[in-house]
Amino acid sequence: MKTYEQGDAVRIEITVKQRSGRTFALFTPSGGCKITIYGPNKDTIIDAQSMTGEGTGLYFYNWQSTSTSDRGVYIVRILADNGSTQGTREERLFEIK
């Protein structure tokens, strides 16, 4: 788990792949990727915001914490949305000390 200080910029990245036979290839879902960030108290900080694509299957989101951001573990949920099919669902954690 990555650790940051209050006021740090937090960069969250995801690589989306689609299975094709026995291999996986980078894939750009038609609905892009959405990110939700929950604070240490389970409050929603960011709710289903679009992530920025930077090439096939590569997405990122930059969140700027503040000098008063709650200290503790944050939960990040990412959803790759391919229309009627909800693709990659990923959960990550980071901490602000």
N, C-alpha and C positions, 0 to 999 in steps of 0.2 A: 504494500500500500504506500502510495506517495504521500509525503508530508510537506505542508506548506506553512508559512507564517501568515498572520493576519496582514492583509494588504497585498499579498502576492497574487499574480495572475496565474490561473489554473487552466492548463490546456488539456482537453480531453479528446482523444483520438479513437477512431474505430476503423477497422478494415472489414469490408463486407465481401464475402465470397459466396459463390453459388456452386453447388455440386453438379458435375457433369460426368456421369459414369463413375470412374474411380478417382477422378481428380477434382480439384476445386480451382475456380478462376475468379479473379476480381470481378465484381458485379455492381452496377449502379441501379438500385431499386427505383422504380418509377416515381414513388412518393418521397424519395430521399430518406434521410434519417432524422429522427426527432429525439431530443434529449430532455430528461426531467432530472432535476437535482433536488434532493431532500436534505435539509439541514440536520444537525445533531438531535434536534428536538422533534424530528419527523415533519417539520413544516416544509412546504413546497417553496423552494427558492426560484427555480426556473421550471416552467410547466410546458412540456411538449413543444419546445422551440426547435426550429429547423437548424440543423448543423450545416456547416459550409463544406461543399465538396471541393476537393482539390485533385481530381483525377478519377479514373474509373475505380469505384469501390472504396475510395479514401475520403474520410470525413473528419472534421474537427470542430470543436467549439471552445472558444476562449471565454472564461468567466473570471471577472475581476472581483476578488474578495476585497473587503474594506478593513480599515483598522478596527472596526467594531464587529466584524463577522464573528459569529459564535465559534468558540473553540470546540473541537470534537470531530467525530467521524461523520462524513457526508456520504450519502448514497447517490450514485448516478445510475439512471436507467436509460438505455438507448434502444430504440426500436427502428429497424429498417423496414419501411413500408413499401410493399410492391403491389399496391392496389388492393385486390381482393385477398392477397396472401400476405399475412404478417410474417416477415422473414426473421432476420437475426434479432434476438432479444438478448441484451447483455446487461449485466449489472457489475458496477465497479465501486470501489471505495477510495476515498482520500481523506486525509486528516488535516485540520488546521490547528496548530499548536499556539 
